[in-house]
């Protein structure tokens, strides 16, 4: 489990997931019908939305699991 504190960390994990499943940003762009630059722009957003993350990971064949962890 990883606790994300900012979008930079989340973006890095998305990029790792794409590498792990051997999918390029260009292939994701083709699946989504957008340009590779559009994918890069989405990943570089300061306010990456849940919908953005879900759309990218869906195209790569991933599901998203969310766990809420109460701080002690």
C-alpha positions in Angstrom: 0.0 0.0 0.0 1.2 3.5 -0.8 -0.2 6.7 0.7 -0.2 9.4 -1.9 0.4 13.0 -0.8 0.4 14.7 -4.2 -0.3 14.3 -7.9 3.4 13.9 -8.7 3.5 10.7 -6.7 0.3 9.5 -8.3 1.6 10.3 -11.8 4.8 8.3 -11.2 2.8 5.3 -10.1 0.6 5.5 -13.2 3.7 5.6 -15.4 5.1 2.6 -13.5 1.9 0.7 -14.1 2.1 1.5 -17.8 5.6 0.2 -17.9 4.7 -2.9 -15.9 2.0 -3.9 -18.4 4.2 -2.9 -21.3 1.8 -0.2 -22.7 3.0 3.1 -24.0 1.4 6.5 -23.7 0.9 6.4 -27.5 -1.0 3.1 -27.2 -3.2 4.6 -24.5 -3.8 7.6 -26.6 -4.9 5.4 -29.5 -7.3 3.5 -27.3 -8.8 6.7 -26.1 -8.9 8.4 -29.5 -6.6 11.3 -28.4 -3.1 12.4 -29.1 0.0 11.3 -27.1 0.4 14.9 -26.1 -3.0 14.9 -24.6 -2.1 12.0 -22.4 1.1 13.8 -21.4 -0.8 17.0 -20.6 -3.3 15.0 -18.5 -0.5 13.4 -16.5 1.2 16.8 -15.9 -2.0 18.4 -14.6 -1.6 20.0 -11.1 -5.1 18.8 -10.3 -5.4 15.3 -11.8 -8.9 14.1 -11.3 -10.2 10.7 -10.4 -11.9 10.6 -13.8 -8.6 11.2 -15.5 -6.9 8.5 -13.5 -9.7 6.0 -14.1 -9.8 6.7 -17.9 -6.0 6.2 -18.2 -5.9 3.1 -16.1 -9.0 1.6 -17.7 -7.3 1.9 -21.1 -4.2 0.1 -19.7 -6.4 -2.7 -18.3 -6.2 -1.7 -14.6 -8.9 -1.3 -12.0 -8.6 1.2 -9.1 -8.9 0.2 -5.5 -9.3 2.9 -2.8 -8.8 2.4 0.9 -9.4 5.0 3.5 -6.9 4.9 6.4 -7.7 6.6 9.6 -4.7 8.4 11.0 -3.8 7.5 14.6 
